[in-house]
Amino acid sequence: MRYQRLKRTLSGLFILVVTAGLLSGCNEAISETADVTPIKPVKLLSVADYVVSPADVFLAEVDATNRAQLSFQVGGEIDNLNVRMGQRVSKGDVLATLDQSDLKLSLDSAKASYALAKTQWERSKRLFAKKLVSADVYDQSETQFKATQARYETAKTELSYTQLIAPFDGVVAYTFVKQNQVVGAKQQILNLIDNTQLDVTFSMPVTYVEKRGIESLSDQEIWVSMDSDPASKIPASFKEISTQPNTDTNTFEAIVTFERPAFRNLLSGMTGQVHIAKGQTEMSLRLPESAWVSKQGNEGSVWIMDPTSHEVSKVNVGTNYKGEVISGLNPNDLVVVAGVESLYEGQVVKAWLREEGI
């Protein structure tokens, strides 16, 4: 009997200890859960959405500063076409030649006629000095000599025209003929461009030019961005502007120029944008009343959230007479615009996102 009572007592103690342990674990779990502070969602305003572009932007097209449409001065058959499209050439390179056979025959004939006429004229000159021939005979021989001399010089010049020489360093943009093709005088053979120095042509409204002034354009910071890589800025300089506006579009045509970056393959006809700096970044932002932690007159304080750590910090902000922000905020800032009363310095928050359908 005594043994059974002892057994019941020990069993009770065991149950009590186990129950106490379970209760203690529950309290710890509850305590740990209670210690986790939920991250407060806040409504944010991005200052970048209210920043006015620091530059005026114009659609533009690239063209080569140096461009030449090359052709032969005489007609004939293409004997050699030494280049292909896209090939880089140097000044003085022979790009194409004509068959010289016919021109050489013409030159030989002109040379023979010239030599004969020269001999006859020199003889007439000696006879005329001795008064053995009339002045008319002498004049005729002199005229014949000068005519054949001119034909001879022309034949020599035409023979030299059978070579197409590169007038500057550049790239063959396009070829219009094939080997052994018969071409006429002045027929276009190929286009040569120098794409190390590029012009960018664009149109500016008359009102814009009147506001900024033509003289000030050369002093402004100018850069070009290409549609193929809009994030890259290529420094440029003002070159020229038309003095008369286009009456159909009411715009002036202007040109800026830049040196092609070594790593960029830019060609004529590519499109992009010309950026002319305004001088300073402007902001057109009016904060809602709910964003202000405190405000007095044209000054006050707001909370901004660090986009990396998500911690909030208080900054002082100034406004103008219109209520627009003029100081204290940067384009990359995120301003808390709701629930600012319960925030504290360094508090971690998260952006509030509207649930779909709400």
Buried (B, 14 or more C-beta within 10 A) or exposed (E): EEEEEEEEEEEEEEEEEEEEEEEEEEEEEEEEEEEEEEEBEBBBBEBEEBBEEBBBEBEBBBBBBBBBEBBBEBBBBBBBBEBEEEEEBEEEBEBBBBBBEBBEEBBEEBBEBBEEBBEBBEEBBEBBEEEEBEEEBBEBBBEBBBEBBEBBEEBBEBBEBBBBEBEBBBBBBEBBBEEEEEBEEEEBBBBBBBBBEBBBBBBBBEEBBEEBEBEEBEEBBBBBBBEEEEEBEBEBEBBEBEEEBEEEEEBBBBBBBBEBEEEBEBBBEBEBBBBBEBEEEEBEBEBEEEBBBEBEEEEBBBBBBBEEEBEBEBBEBBBEEEEBBBEBBEEEBBBBBBBBEEBEEEBEBEEEEEEEEE
